[in-house]
Amino acid sequence: MKRVVAFIFFLLFYIKEVVKANVRVAHDVMTPRHHMTPAILSISVEGMSDRQLLFMANLITMTPGTLGLSFTDDYKRLYIHAMYIDEDLQALASELENNYGKRVRDVF
């Protein structure tokens, strides 16, 4: 039952994130000046199972404005290309680890 509840909360969280990202990308496309500040960052995925790694990379890639690039050879870090870096890279990496990583671990 705990996983079902975690899945429902994850689904709601993910829908909110996708809508937010779509609005931001659409706004950037529709305005004459681009607001992109792209960067590549890495997040810790240490201790995740193969299934969790699969979902983590796919969910990040399906969110507009982010793209999962590659795992390190030891599968402890995931490299991500992000179109919008509003904060420093470490803050965004920490946010992704906490928001996506923790939820993926809880659900899967």
C-alpha positions in Angstrom: 0.0 0.0 0.0 2.9 2.4 0.8 4.3 2.0 -2.7 0.8 2.8 -4.3 0.6 6.0 -2.3 4.2 6.9 -3.2 3.4 6.2 -6.8 0.3 8.5 -6.8 2.3 11.3 -5.2 5.1 10.7 -7.6 2.7 10.9 -10.6 1.2 14.1 -9.3 4.7 15.6 -8.8 5.9 14.5 -12.2 2.8 15.9 -14.0 3.4 19.3 -12.2 7.1 19.3 -13.2 6.3 18.5 -16.9 3.6 21.2 -17.0 6.0 23.7 -15.4 8.8 22.8 -17.8 6.5 22.9 -20.9 5.3 26.4 -19.9 8.9 27.6 -19.5 10.1 26.1 -22.8 7.1 27.4 -24.6 7.6 30.9 -23.2 11.2 30.8 -24.2 10.3 29.8 -27.8 7.6 32.4 -28.1 9.7 35.4 -26.9 12.2 37.1 -29.2 15.0 36.8 -26.7 16.1 33.4 -25.4 16.5 32.9 -21.6 18.4 29.7 -21.8 21.5 29.2 -19.6 22.4 25.6 -20.6 24.9 23.4 -18.7 25.8 19.8 -18.1 25.7 18.6 -14.5 25.9 15.2 -12.8 23.7 13.8 -10.1 24.3 10.9 -7.8 22.4 7.7 -8.6 24.5 5.5 -6.3 22.8 2.5 -5.0 19.9 2.4 -7.5 18.9 -0.8 -9.1 18.9 -1.2 -12.9 15.1 -0.5 -13.0 15.5 2.6 -10.9 18.3 3.8 -13.1 16.1 3.2 -16.2 13.2 5.2 -14.8 15.4 8.0 -13.4 17.1 8.6 -16.8 13.8 8.3 -18.7 11.8 10.6 -16.5 14.5 13.3 -16.6 14.7 13.0 -20.4 10.9 13.2 -20.8 10.8 16.4 -18.8 11.2 19.3 -21.3 14.4 21.2 -20.8 16.4 18.3 -19.5 18.1 15.4 -21.1 19.8 12.4 -19.5 23.1 12.0 -21.3 25.1 9.1 -19.8 25.9 7.2 -16.7 29.4 6.9 -15.4 31.0 3.5 -16.0 30.3 2.5 -12.3 26.7 3.7 -12.6 27.1 6.0 -9.6 26.4 9.3 -11.4 24.1 10.4 -14.2 25.1 13.3 -16.5 22.3 15.6 -17.5 22.0 18.5 -19.9 19.7 21.2 -18.5 18.5 24.2 -20.6 17.8 26.4 -17.6 20.3 26.9 -14.8 18.8 29.5 -12.5 20.9 28.6 -9.5 24.3 27.2 -9.2 24.9 23.7 -10.7 25.2 22.1 -7.3 21.9 23.4 -6.1 20.1 22.1 -9.2 21.9 18.7 -8.9 20.8 18.5 -5.3 17.2 19.4 -6.2 17.1 16.7 -8.9 18.6 14.1 -6.6 16.1 14.9 -3.9 13.0 15.4 -6.0 13.5 12.7 -8.6 16.0 10.4 -7.0 14.2 10.0 -3.7 10.8 9.5 -5.3 12.2 7.0 -7.8 13.7 5.0 -4.9 10.4 5.1 -3.0 8.3 4.0 -5.9 10.5 1.5 -7.6 
